[in-house]
C-alpha cells in the first residue's frame, strides 16, 4: 500500500516546536545529556515528539544527521524552558557532546 504526501498531511498540534539538528561527537556525554533533558521539560509542559536519524534527503542538504522535535504549548513556554536554570545547567554538557542547531517554529 502506498500513500501520497498530500493524503498523509495532518495539521500539527497548536503550539511551538523546538527542532534540534544534531551531530553527536561524544556518545557517552550525549547519552547523559539526553537522559537529563526530559525532567527540564516538565514544568513547561514540553513533550518529546520524536528523535530520529536522517534516512534520505529529497532536496537540498542538511549538515546534521540527527533530529529532535519537542512541542511546547506556546512560544513563551519555550523561552521559559530554555532560560530555566535547569536547562541552562545542561548547555555546557550539550556543547561538549554534540554540535547542534536549535530552531523554534510556531503553529
N, C-alpha and C positions, 0 to 999 in steps of 0.2 A: 504494500500500500504506500502511495506517495502522497505528500501534502504540499501544496504550493505555499509560498511565503504569505501571500495575501490571506488565505484562509486560516493561517496559523496566528494571525495577529490578535492579540488581546491587549486592551489598554492596561498600562501599568497601574498599580495601586497608587492613589494620590500620595504625595509627599516629596521628599528629597532623597536622592540616591547618591551615595558615595561610590565612585568607581575607582578602584586601585589597579593600576597596571604595574606588574611586578617582575623583576628579575632577581631571583634568590642567589646570594653569594655565599651564605653560610647556612646550611640546612639545620644545624643544631640550634643556632640562635633564632632562625626563622620559626622553628617549631616552638621555641619558648615564647616568642612574641605572639604567635597565633593562639597559643593556649591562654594568654593573658588578656587579649583584646575583648573577648565576649563579656567579661564582667564589667568592662568600661562602658558597654553599650546599654546596659540595663536601665540606669537612671534616665536615659534619654529616649527610651523605647526604640532603640535601634535593633534591627534584626538582620541577620545574615541571610541574603537571598541565595547567593551561590558563590562558590570558588571553582575555578577551572583553569585548564591549560588550553592554549590556542591549538585548535585542531587544523585550521585551514584559514588562509587569507583569501577572501574572494576579490578584494580590491585593495590596493594600497599596501602599506607595510606598517606593522606595529613593532616597536622596538622591544617590548616586554612580552614574554610568552605566557605569563600567568595573569589571572584577573580575579578580583573580588568585587562583589556588589553588596552593599549594605543599604537597607532602606530605613529612613527616619520619617517621623510624621510631618516634619517641617524643616525648612532651611534653618530656622532658629535652633532647633534641637541638634542639627549637625554642628553648628557653630559652638553650641554649649558643650557638646561631646568633645569636639576637637580641642577646645580650650580648657577642658577639665583637667585638674591636677592628675587624675588617674591616667588619662590618655597621654598627657604631656610627659609623664614619667616613662612611658614606653617608647617615645620617639628616638632616644639615643640607641636603644636596642634595635629598633626597626632600621635605623640608618646603618648600623653595623651589619645587619643580617641581609639587607637587600637594597636594591635601587628601586624606587617607587615613584610613580606619578599618581597623585590623588586629585580627582576631579569630582565636582558636585553638580548634579543635574536636578532640576525641579520639574515636577509634573503638574 
